[in-house]
Amino acid sequence: MNALTLALSAIVLIPRRPGMLAERAQVREGAKAWDRFLAAAIVVVARRELSHHGQPTDPGFPTSHVVPTGVFFVSRNPIYLGAACLLIGIALAVNLPWVFVLLLPALVGCHYIPIAPEERHLAVKLGEEYLTYAVSVHPWVGRARRPR
């Protein structure tokens, strides 16, 4: 563990009142189990949905059509979402809450490095089918509201 890691961990873990560290441990244990399960479930379900539609499940292999069902109904990037959840679970498991500070820059980087170019490629390759899907489903989580 380097000095920065040690310093950040010490600052975050200093108890502010008696019993606070024990409470954090209980919350952390529950969150670790839940988060790891959620992360694995999202990735497994997304890969199964792609496979069910005859699409490749490994990154870097081209898709031939949009899969708007299953977890892709609420997220355009459920595998990246699962990876983010896994990062949260690891941070909780090894008791490094300062990793949450790094999560936002990591998600921004993830958006601009692999996701944005992939979405531009899909818009060109799949055209209106993908554009309609992209308008109705958010990149991370959620459906777009329908205009009234």
ZITA-V643507 format. One record per pair of residues at least 12 apart in sequence whose ideal C-beta (glycine too) atoms are under 10 Angstrom apart, sorted by the first residue. I is the first residue (numbers start at 0). J is the second residue. If there is no record, write none. Layout:
BEGIN
i-><I & I>
j-><J & J>
END
This chain:
BEGIN
i-><0 & 3 & 4 & 4 & 4 & 6 & 7 & 7 & 7 & 7 & 7 & 7 & 8 & 8 & 8 & 8 & 8 & 8 & 9 & 10 & 10 & 11 & 11 & 11 & 11 & 11 & 11 & 11 & 11 & 12 & 12 & 12 & 12 & 23 & 23 & 24 & 26 & 27 & 27 & 27 & 27 & 27 & 28 & 28 & 29 & 30 & 30 & 30 & 30 & 30 & 31 & 31 & 31 & 31 & 31 & 31 & 31 & 31 & 32 & 32 & 32 & 33 & 33 & 33 & 34 & 34 & 34 & 34 & 34 & 34 & 34 & 34 & 34 & 35 & 35 & 35 & 35 & 35 & 35 & 35 & 36 & 36 & 37 & 37 & 37 & 37 & 37 & 37 & 38 & 38 & 38 & 38 & 38 & 38 & 38 & 38 & 38 & 38 & 39 & 39 & 39 & 39 & 40 & 40 & 40 & 41 & 41 & 41 & 41 & 41 & 41 & 41 & 41 & 41 & 41 & 41 & 42 & 42 & 42 & 42 & 42 & 42 & 42 & 42 & 42 & 42 & 43 & 43 & 43 & 44 & 44 & 44 & 44 & 44 & 44 & 45 & 45 & 45 & 45 & 45 & 45 & 45 & 45 & 45 & 45 & 45 & 46 & 46 & 46 & 46 & 47 & 47 & 48 & 48 & 48 & 48 & 48 & 48 & 48 & 48 & 49 & 49 & 49 & 49 & 49 & 49 & 49 & 50 & 51 & 51 & 51 & 52 & 52 & 52 & 52 & 52 & 52 & 52 & 53 & 54 & 56 & 58 & 58 & 58 & 58 & 59 & 59 & 61 & 61 & 61 & 62 & 62 & 62 & 62 & 62 & 62 & 63 & 63 & 64 & 64 & 64 & 64 & 65 & 65 & 65 & 65 & 65 & 65 & 65 & 65 & 65 & 66 & 67 & 67 & 67 & 67 & 67 & 67 & 70 & 71 & 71 & 72 & 72 & 72 & 72 & 73 & 73 & 73 & 73 & 73 & 73 & 74 & 74 & 74 & 74 & 74 & 74 & 74 & 75 & 75 & 75 & 75 & 75 & 75 & 75 & 75 & 75 & 75 & 75 & 75 & 75 & 76 & 76 & 76 & 76 & 76 & 76 & 76 & 76 & 76 & 76 & 76 & 77 & 77 & 79 & 79 & 79 & 79 & 79 & 79 & 79 & 79 & 80 & 80 & 80 & 80 & 80 & 82 & 82 & 82 & 83 & 83 & 83 & 83 & 83 & 86 & 86 & 86 & 86 & 86 & 86 & 87 & 87 & 90 & 106 & 109 & 109 & 110 & 110 & 114 & 114 & 115 & 118 & 118 & 118 & 121>
j-><95 & 97 & 95 & 97 & 98 & 97 & 95 & 96 & 97 & 98 & 100 & 101 & 93 & 94 & 95 & 96 & 97 & 98 & 97 & 96 & 97 & 23 & 94 & 95 & 96 & 97 & 98 & 99 & 100 & 94 & 95 & 96 & 97 & 94 & 96 & 94 & 91 & 90 & 91 & 92 & 94 & 96 & 91 & 92 & 91 & 87 & 88 & 90 & 91 & 92 & 87 & 88 & 89 & 90 & 91 & 92 & 93 & 94 & 88 & 91 & 92 & 84 & 88 & 91 & 84 & 85 & 86 & 87 & 88 & 89 & 90 & 91 & 92 & 84 & 85 & 87 & 88 & 89 & 91 & 92 & 84 & 88 & 80 & 81 & 84 & 85 & 87 & 88 & 80 & 81 & 82 & 83 & 84 & 85 & 86 & 87 & 88 & 89 & 81 & 84 & 85 & 88 & 70 & 81 & 84 & 70 & 74 & 77 & 78 & 79 & 80 & 81 & 82 & 83 & 84 & 85 & 56 & 70 & 77 & 78 & 79 & 80 & 81 & 82 & 84 & 85 & 70 & 78 & 81 & 69 & 70 & 71 & 77 & 78 & 81 & 66 & 69 & 70 & 71 & 74 & 76 & 77 & 78 & 79 & 80 & 81 & 70 & 77 & 78 & 81 & 69 & 70 & 66 & 67 & 68 & 69 & 70 & 71 & 72 & 77 & 62 & 66 & 69 & 70 & 71 & 77 & 78 & 66 & 66 & 68 & 69 & 64 & 65 & 66 & 67 & 68 & 69 & 71 & 66 & 66 & 78 & 78 & 79 & 113 & 117 & 113 & 117 & 120 & 121 & 124 & 117 & 120 & 121 & 124 & 125 & 129 & 124 & 125 & 124 & 125 & 128 & 129 & 121 & 125 & 128 & 129 & 130 & 131 & 132 & 133 & 136 & 132 & 128 & 129 & 131 & 132 & 135 & 136 & 140 & 132 & 136 & 132 & 135 & 136 & 142 & 136 & 137 & 139 & 140 & 141 & 142 & 136 & 137 & 138 & 139 & 140 & 141 & 142 & 114 & 117 & 118 & 121 & 129 & 132 & 133 & 135 & 136 & 137 & 138 & 139 & 140 & 109 & 110 & 113 & 114 & 117 & 118 & 136 & 137 & 138 & 139 & 140 & 139 & 140 & 106 & 109 & 110 & 113 & 114 & 117 & 138 & 139 & 106 & 109 & 138 & 139 & 140 & 105 & 106 & 109 & 102 & 105 & 106 & 109 & 139 & 98 & 99 & 101 & 102 & 105 & 106 & 99 & 102 & 102 & 139 & 138 & 139 & 138 & 139 & 138 & 139 & 138 & 130 & 133 & 138 & 133>
END
